[in-house]
Amino acid sequence: MYQYNKQDQTLIEERVSEFRGQTQRFLNGELGPDQFRALRLMNGLYVQTHAPMLRVAVPYGLLSSKQLRKLASVARDYDKGYCHFTTRQNVQYNWPELGRVPDLLGELATVQMHAIQTSGNCLRNTSSDHLAGICKDEIEDPRPYCEIIRQWTTLHPEFAFLPRKFKIAVSGATHDRAAVQFHDIGVYLVENEAGEIGFRILAGGGLGRTPIIGQTVRPFLEKQHLLSYLEAILRVYNLFGRRDNKYKARIKILVKETGLEKFTSMVEKEWLRIKDDMLLSNERIDEIKAQFAPPAYDATAKNDSSFDAHLAGNSAFVKWVKYNTVEHKVSGYRGAYVSLKAPDSPPGDITAEQLEAVADLADQYSFGEIRSTHRQNLVLADVKQVDLFTVWQQLDAFKLATPNIGTVTDMICCPGLDFCSLANAGSIGVAKEINEALDDLDYIHDIGDIKINMSGCMNGCAHQSVGHIGILGVDKHGEEWYQITLGGSSENEAAIGERLGPSVSKEQITATITTILDVYVKQRLEDEAFLETVKRVGLEPFKERVYANH
């Protein structure tokens, strides 16, 4: 993984010192709330319902065991003993004391971590495929390009105060695991007819109040022009993005209102002005690639037979391997998911003790690295098959081995009313109730890949618009109700879910979800996935059952 140089380290240490002074001036009354607001947002600090919330950047989801241990100690010393992994692969602390946040940031800086640009109207943390570098369907590892983009975006002077927040995702595989089409800019590594690898660039995607699928603005871009083309898109957005209405300020609205053809023309015109001054050299690309060289895999790992013996003798282990591990491009290895979706735990939360346990496993079995995923889980990416049984046992001892990755209980959930001041309805408690009900159903592992996403408000932090089943909390005269959508997807065949019908009450939501699943089980053809059934039969069979007694 990328290691900070002296310039990187100096930058984050100086930012900590700067924010320490700003915080002290605010606490002393020398800065007003509005003045301090812009400063704290630039450092990832929000004001939530009960306490400040600090969002920590995890660039493209990659963490070292040393960083994980630091996250654990920060959770103990500055929070309530846990932290939360988000859908953008970042980490959040929900209970830091404002006056101690500079000290917290100082601790993070010792392990090359920070909260710079994790909030505010700026270029946010670049996200990517959590299986980058190990998946068999990869065209090229996207992480070096994510790092190049990270360095370009960090404290970029021209884009510190954009019309609205701005997010970039990069994928190097044929299967989109990074929701690339729902980012302000999406970048796919692609191969052209001549066998050259470059980028397909999308713009104008996004979720929230107005979910829109991004559109291709350039089908093939040579690698040397990556930064200049991204800069051209940002310049056009910065000039013409709406600043009069924050709900219409995202680039997705600009692309929609301008039209793809005209928007692309504007970008191309700006790009022609700057492209020769921002060339990305092969030497620079190779320099960054060198920091993502494959680890020292054991060529003899494929020869061990104990993995098969464990599979033959333990049905619980078989289930975990089936749902919580993935194929690896190197024979004898697999990627192992760390499930943060135990039935009695808030989705995405992890305790200090659990963080340390995962760090230990990473050091022993996965070259000291961990990845965070878009569905709020973690991955030990490089585990020998011979070690999987031991890894499973240790994860199980820390309640991190629930065999549910890709199943209906692998739910994405935002903090909702429990923490967020913007929320209209609760999420964490509802998720717990739904998971408990689903956990009792015998057919959960038989119905395959179903993604439930639940957000407590229209901002859509849990991406409910693209959930196979989406749940959106709404306020009805002071009461918590929930709208349901079906048929969304953030993968290759991206789709925005259709609303099922009127919202249902908090008391009805769990029964509504189990009813939807029951309709699917009765309507599906043999081995037909949930999305395929919804496309084939439409919403009517689901509506009839859900609203039969309303």
PALUMKE-420813 format. One record per residue (C-alpha): x, y, z. Coordinates in steps of 0.25 Angstrom, whole numbers, plus 5000, padded with zeros to 4 digits. Example, Ala and Ser with C-alpha at 12.3 -4.5 7.8 and 13.67 -1.06 7.14 Angstrom:
REM residues 2
<<5049 4982 5031>>
<<5055 4996 5029>>
This chain:
REM residues 550
<<5000 5000 5000>>
<<5004 5014 4998>>
<<5014 5020 5008>>
<<5014 5035 5011>>
<<5026 5043 5008>>
<<5032 5054 5016>>
<<5023 5064 5008>>
<<5010 5056 5011>>
<<5013 5055 5026>>
<<5017 5069 5027>>
<<5004 5073 5021>>
<<4995 5065 5031>>
<<5003 5070 5043>>
<<5002 5084 5039>>
<<4987 5082 5037>>
<<4985 5077 5051>>
<<4993 5089 5057>>
<<4985 5098 5049>>
<<4972 5092 5053>>
<<4976 5092 5067>>
<<4978 5107 5067>>
<<4964 5109 5060>>
<<4957 5100 5070>>
<<4963 5107 5082>>
<<4959 5121 5076>>
<<4945 5116 5075>>
<<4944 5110 5089>>
<<4950 5124 5094>>
<<4939 5131 5086>>
<<4948 5137 5076>>
<<4941 5130 5064>>
<<4926 5130 5063>>
<<4919 5117 5059>>
<<4917 5120 5045>>
<<4932 5124 5043>>
<<4936 5111 5050>>
<<4926 5102 5042>>
<<4934 5104 5029>>
<<4947 5101 5037>>
<<4942 5088 5044>>
<<4935 5083 5031>>
<<4949 5084 5024>>
<<4954 5075 5035>>
<<4943 5064 5035>>
<<4935 5069 5047>>
<<4920 5070 5047>>
<<4910 5074 5058>>
<<4901 5062 5061>>
<<4889 5060 5070>>
<<4897 5056 5083>>
<<4911 5060 5080>>
<<4921 5064 5069>>
<<4923 5053 5058>>
<<4937 5051 5052>>
<<4939 5045 5038>>
<<4953 5039 5036>>
<<4957 5037 5022>>
<<4961 5022 5017>>
<<4966 5025 5003>>
<<4960 5014 4994>>
<<4957 5006 5006>>
<<4971 5001 5009>>
<<4977 5000 5023>>
<<4989 4994 5030>>
<<4988 4986 5043>>
<<4996 4998 5049>>
<<4985 5007 5045>>
<<4974 4998 5050>>
<<4980 4997 5064>>
<<4981 5012 5064>>
<<4966 5013 5061>>
<<4964 5004 5072>>
<<4972 5012 5082>>
<<4965 5025 5077>>
<<4951 5018 5079>>
<<4955 5015 5094>>
<<4962 5028 5097>>
<<4953 5038 5090>>
<<4940 5031 5087>>
<<4931 5020 5094>>
<<4939 5008 5090>>
<<4935 5006 5075>>
<<4935 5012 5062>>
<<4926 5011 5049>>
<<4930 5008 5035>>
<<4922 5015 5024>>
<<4917 5012 5010>>
<<4929 5021 5005>>
<<4939 5012 5012>>
<<4942 5022 5022>>
<<4942 5022 5037>>
<<4933 5030 5047>>
<<4934 5033 5061>>
<<4920 5037 5067>>
<<4924 5042 5081>>
<<4937 5051 5081>>
<<4938 5063 5090>>
<<4940 5075 5082>>
<<4952 5081 5090>>
<<4959 5067 5088>>
<<4957 5066 5073>>
<<4971 5072 5070>>
<<4978 5062 5079>>
<<4970 5051 5072>>
<<4974 5056 5059>>
<<4989 5057 5064>>
<<4988 5042 5068>>
<<4983 5038 5054>>
<<4994 5046 5047>>
<<5004 5037 5054>>
<<4999 5026 5045>>
<<4997 5034 5032>>
<<4982 5036 5034>>
<<4974 5049 5034>>
<<4960 5054 5032>>
<<4964 5065 5022>>
<<4952 5067 5012>>
<<4943 5056 5017>>
<<4932 5067 5018>>
<<4929 5080 5012>>
<<4927 5085 4997>>
<<4940 5079 4993>>
<<4947 5067 4986>>
<<4944 5055 4995>>
<<4951 5042 4998>>
<<4953 5034 4985>>
<<4946 5020 4986>>
<<4949 5007 4979>>
<<4947 4992 4978>>
<<4950 4985 4991>>
<<4955 4973 4983>>
<<4965 4981 4975>>
<<4978 4974 4972>>
<<4972 4960 4975>>
<<4960 4958 4967>>
<<4960 4949 4954>>
<<4952 4959 4946>>
<<4961 4971 4947>>
<<4967 4978 4935>>
<<4977 4985 4943>>
<<4978 4989 4958>>
<<4971 5002 4960>>
<<4978 5006 4973>>
<<4990 5013 4967>>
<<4981 5022 4959>>
<<4973 5024 4972>>
<<4985 5029 4979>>
<<4989 5038 4968>>
<<4975 5044 4968>>
<<4976 5045 4984>>
<<4989 5053 4983>>
<<4983 5062 4972>>
<<4970 5065 4980>>
<<4976 5067 4994>>
<<4976 5082 4997>>
<<4974 5086 4982>>
<<4973 5101 4983>>
<<4963 5103 4971>>
<<4953 5092 4976>>
<<4952 5095 4991>>
<<4939 5102 4990>>
<<4931 5095 4980>>
<<4916 5097 4978>>
<<4914 5084 4985>>
<<4922 5072 4990>>
<<4928 5063 4979>>
<<4932 5049 4979>>
<<4940 5040 4970>>
<<4940 5025 4968>>
<<4950 5016 4960>>
<<4948 5002 4956>>
<<4958 4993 4949>>
<<4949 4980 4948>>
<<4938 4976 4938>>
<<4929 4974 4950>>
<<4926 4988 4956>>
<<4927 4986 4971>>
<<4929 5001 4974>>
<<4916 5007 4969>>
<<4924 5015 4959>>
<<4911 5019 4951>>
<<4906 5027 4964>>
<<4918 5036 4966>>
<<4920 5050 4961>>
<<4931 5045 4953>>
<<4932 5030 4950>>
<<4945 5024 4944>>
<<4946 5010 4938>>
<<4959 5004 4933>>
<<4956 4998 4919>>
<<4963 4992 4908>>
<<4961 4997 4894>>
<<4961 4990 4881>>
<<4976 4992 4879>>
<<4979 4985 4893>>
<<4982 4998 4900>>
<<4977 5000 4914>>
<<4972 5014 4917>>
<<4959 5020 4924>>
<<4944 5021 4921>>
<<4940 5034 4928>>
<<4926 5036 4933>>
<<4920 5049 4939>>
<<4907 5053 4946>>
<<4904 5041 4954>>
<<4899 5042 4969>>
<<4889 5037 4979>>
<<4882 5045 4990>>
<<4869 5053 4987>>
<<4870 5052 4972>>
<<4877 5038 4968>>
<<4883 5039 4954>>
<<4891 5029 4947>>
<<4904 5035 4941>>
<<4907 5036 4926>>
<<4919 5034 4918>>
<<4926 5047 4914>>
<<4938 5040 4908>>
<<4938 5025 4904>>
<<4953 5024 4904>>
<<4964 5033 4910>>
<<4979 5030 4909>>
<<4985 5029 4923>>
<<4994 5041 4921>>
<<4982 5050 4921>>
<<4975 5045 4934>>
<<4977 5057 4942>>
<<4975 5067 4932>>
<<4962 5061 4928>>
<<4957 5061 4942>>
<<4961 5075 4944>>
<<4954 5079 4932>>
<<4941 5073 4937>>
<<4943 5080 4951>>
<<4945 5093 4944>>
<<4933 5093 4936>>
<<4925 5089 4949>>
<<4931 5099 4957>>
<<4928 5110 4947>>
<<4913 5106 4944>>
<<4909 5097 4955>>
<<4897 5104 4962>>
<<4900 5111 4975>>
<<4886 5117 4978>>
<<4880 5104 4982>>
<<4887 5093 4990>>
<<4878 5082 4985>>
<<4881 5085 4970>>
<<4896 5088 4972>>
<<4902 5074 4969>>
<<4908 5072 4956>>
<<4897 5062 4953>>
<<4887 5073 4951>>
<<4897 5081 4943>>
<<4898 5070 4933>>
<<4883 5067 4933>>
<<4879 5082 4931>>
<<4891 5085 4921>>
<<4889 5072 4913>>
<<4900 5061 4911>>
<<4904 5066 4897>>
<<4906 5081 4901>>
<<4913 5077 4915>>
<<4923 5068 4908>>
<<4926 5079 4898>>
<<4929 5089 4909>>
<<4938 5079 4916>>
<<4945 5075 4903>>
<<4947 5090 4900>>
<<4953 5092 4914>>
<<4962 5080 4913>>
<<4968 5084 4900>>
<<4973 5097 4907>>
<<4980 5089 4918>>
<<4983 5075 4914>>
<<4997 5077 4910>>
<<5001 5084 4923>>
<<4996 5073 4932>>
<<5002 5060 4925>>
<<5003 5048 4934>>
<<5016 5042 4931>>
<<5019 5027 4930>>
<<5030 5029 4940>>
<<5020 5035 4950>>
<<5010 5024 4948>>
<<5021 5013 4950>>
<<5026 5020 4962>>
<<5012 5019 4969>>
<<5009 5005 4963>>
<<5022 5000 4971>>
<<5015 5003 4984>>
<<5004 4993 4980>>
<<5013 4982 4976>>
<<5007 4968 4979>>
<<5011 4962 4993>>
<<5020 4950 4994>>
<<5010 4939 4991>>
<<5014 4925 4995>>
<<5014 4917 4982>>
<<5012 4904 4990>>
<<4999 4909 4996>>
<<4991 4901 4986>>
<<4997 4888 4989>>
<<4991 4887 5004>>
<<4979 4878 5005>>
<<4975 4881 5019>>
<<4965 4892 5014>>
<<4957 4881 5007>>
<<4958 4872 5020>>
<<4952 4883 5028>>
<<4941 4886 5018>>
<<4937 4871 5018>>
<<4936 4871 5033>>
<<4929 4884 5037>>
<<4916 4889 5032>>
<<4917 4903 5039>>
<<4931 4905 5032>>
<<4925 4901 5019>>
<<4914 4911 5020>>
<<4924 4922 5024>>
<<4933 4919 5012>>
<<4922 4919 5003>>
<<4917 4933 5007>>
<<4929 4940 5013>>
<<4940 4936 5004>>
<<4943 4939 4990>>
<<4952 4934 4979>>
<<4966 4939 4978>>
<<4974 4941 4965>>
<<4986 4933 4972>>
<<4983 4918 4973>>
<<4983 4914 4988>>
<<4978 4927 4993>>
<<4964 4933 4996>>
<<4959 4947 5000>>
<<4952 4946 5014>>
<<4940 4955 5018>>
<<4939 4960 5032>>
<<4924 4962 5034>>
<<4920 4974 5042>>
<<4906 4970 5041>>
<<4904 4961 5053>>
<<4889 4960 5056>>
<<4890 4968 5069>>
<<4900 4979 5065>>
<<4897 4992 5057>>
<<4902 4990 5042>>
<<4916 4995 5040>>
<<4920 4996 5055>>
<<4932 4990 5061>>
<<4938 4990 5075>>
<<4952 4993 5079>>
<<4954 4979 5083>>
<<4949 4974 5069>>
<<4958 4984 5062>>
<<4970 4979 5069>>
<<4966 4964 5066>>
<<4965 4967 5051>>
<<4978 4974 5052>>
<<4985 4962 5058>>
<<4978 4953 5047>>
<<4983 4962 5036>>
<<4997 4962 5042>>
<<4997 4946 5043>>
<<4990 4943 5031>>
<<4988 4954 5021>>
<<5001 4962 5019>>
<<4997 4972 5029>>
<<4986 4979 5021>>
<<4971 4980 5022>>
<<4960 4986 5012>>
<<4947 4993 5016>>
<<4935 4990 5006>>
<<4923 4998 5001>>
<<4914 4989 5009>>
<<4920 4993 5022>>
<<4929 4980 5024>>
<<4944 4977 5024>>
<<4952 4968 5015>>
<<4965 4960 5018>>
<<4969 4960 5004>>
<<4981 4950 5003>>
<<4978 4938 5012>>
<<4983 4924 5009>>
<<4973 4913 5008>>
<<4980 4905 5018>>
<<4978 4917 5028>>
<<4964 4919 5026>>
<<4959 4909 5037>>
<<4967 4916 5047>>
<<4963 4930 5042>>
<<4948 4926 5043>>
<<4950 4921 5057>>
<<4956 4934 5062>>
<<4946 4943 5055>>
<<4935 4934 5060>>
<<4940 4936 5074>>
<<4939 4951 5072>>
<<4925 4951 5066>>
<<4931 4955 5052>>
<<4928 4942 5045>>
<<4913 4943 5042>>
<<4911 4935 5029>>
<<4903 4946 5022>>
<<4911 4954 5012>>
<<4902 4956 5000>>
<<4890 4951 5007>>
<<4878 4958 5011>>
<<4883 4961 5025>>
<<4896 4968 5019>>
<<4888 4981 5021>>
<<4893 4995 5018>>
<<4888 5004 5029>>
<<4891 5019 5032>>
<<4891 5024 5047>>
<<4877 5030 5045>>
<<4871 5037 5057>>
<<4880 5030 5067>>
<<4891 5040 5063>>
<<4888 5048 5051>>
<<4881 5062 5053>>
<<4876 5061 5038>>
<<4869 5048 5040>>
<<4854 5047 5039>>
<<4853 5032 5044>>
<<4861 5022 5052>>
<<4870 5012 5044>>
<<4878 5004 5054>>
<<4867 4999 5062>>
<<4858 4995 5050>>
<<4870 4988 5044>>
<<4872 4980 5056>>
<<4857 4976 5057>>
<<4857 4972 5042>>
<<4870 4964 5043>>
<<4864 4957 5055>>
<<4852 4953 5047>>
<<4860 4949 5035>>
<<4870 4941 5043>>
<<4858 4932 5048>>
<<4854 4929 5033>>
<<4859 4916 5028>>
<<4861 4920 5014>>
<<4870 4932 5015>>
<<4882 4925 5010>>
<<4874 4919 4999>>
<<4869 4932 4993>>
<<4882 4937 4988>>
<<4887 4951 4986>>
<<4877 4961 4992>>
<<4882 4975 4996>>
<<4874 4983 5006>>
<<4878 4997 5007>>
<<4872 5006 5018>>
<<4873 5021 5020>>
<<4867 5030 5030>>
<<4865 5042 5021>>
<<4865 5047 5007>>
<<4880 5049 5007>>
<<4881 5034 5005>>
<<4894 5031 5012>>
<<4891 5017 5011>>
<<4888 5017 4996>>
<<4874 5012 4998>>
<<4871 5017 4983>>
<<4879 5005 4978>>
<<4876 4994 4988>>
<<4869 4982 4982>>
<<4860 4986 4993>>
<<4861 5000 4998>>
<<4855 5006 5011>>
<<4854 5021 5013>>
<<4850 5027 5026>>
<<4840 5039 5025>>
<<4833 5047 5035>>
<<4818 5047 5036>>
<<4813 5057 5046>>
<<4824 5054 5055>>
<<4823 5039 5053>>
<<4833 5030 5047>>
<<4829 5023 5034>>
<<4836 5016 5022>>
<<4835 5017 5007>>
<<4839 5004 5000>>
<<4846 5003 4986>>
<<4849 4990 4978>>
<<4858 4987 4967>>
<<4870 4996 4969>>
<<4884 4992 4966>>
<<4898 4999 4967>>
<<4905 4989 4959>>
<<4907 4987 4944>>
<<4893 4988 4940>>
<<4890 5000 4949>>
<<4876 5003 4952>>
<<4868 5012 4962>>
<<4857 5005 4970>>
<<4843 5008 4967>>
<<4834 5012 4979>>
<<4825 5000 4983>>
<<4813 5009 4988>>
<<4809 5017 5000>>
<<4819 5017 5012>>
<<4817 5007 5024>>
<<4818 5010 5038>>
<<4829 5006 5047>>
<<4821 4995 5053>>
<<4818 4989 5039>>
<<4832 4990 5033>>
<<4838 4977 5037>>
<<4825 4969 5033>>
<<4826 4977 5020>>
<<4840 4972 5017>>
<<4837 4958 5020>>
<<4824 4959 5012>>
<<4832 4964 5000>>
<<4842 4952 5001>>
<<4831 4942 5002>>
<<4825 4948 4989>>
<<4838 4946 4983>>
<<4840 4932 4988>>
<<4826 4928 4982>>
<<4828 4936 4969>>
<<4842 4932 4965>>
<<4846 4922 4955>>
<<4856 4912 4958>>
<<4869 4919 4962>>
<<4864 4932 4958>>
<<4870 4944 4965>>
<<4861 4954 4972>>
<<4864 4965 4962>>
<<4861 4956 4950>>
<<4847 4953 4957>>
<<4844 4967 4960>>
<<4847 4971 4945>>
<<4839 4959 4940>>
<<4826 4960 4949>>
<<4827 4975 4952>>
<<4822 4981 4965>>
<<4808 4977 4965>>
<<4809 4963 4972>>
<<4817 4970 4983>>
<<4807 4982 4984>>
<<4795 4972 4985>>
<<4801 4965 4997>>
<<4808 4977 5004>>
<<4795 4985 5004>>
<<4785 4974 5004>>
<<4780 4979 5018>>
<<4783 4994 5018>>
